[in-house]
Amino acid sequence: MENEEKLIALSSLGLGQKAMIVAFSFETKEGEHIQKMGLIPGEQLEIVRLSPVGEPIEIKIRGYYLSLSKQEADRIKVKLFSAP
């Protein structure tokens, strides 16, 4: 289970960090909404803006920008890319 240990919540990433979506835990209707926004396992994203109060969190994914609440970002598990 080594890979599971490396999964972190999207909400814990810092500005400029890049990651790949691995999984998320939403109720069915919320999960469908998240997927329609392009947040699906395997997609790469980057944190582009963080509010001083912790939300919203703005990410860049699939060439567009998307803002998420901290509650949404808490439920999205990602694998952080190593720094070059």
Secondary structure as UniProt FT lines:
FT   HELIX           2..5
FT   STRAND          7..9
FT   HELIX           10..12
FT   TURN            15..16
FT   STRAND          18..24
FT   HELIX           28..36
FT   TURN            37..38
FT   TURN            41..42
FT   STRAND          44..50
FT   TURN            52..53
FT   STRAND          57..61
FT   TURN            62..63
FT   STRAND          64..68
FT   HELIX           70..74
FT   STRAND          76..80
//
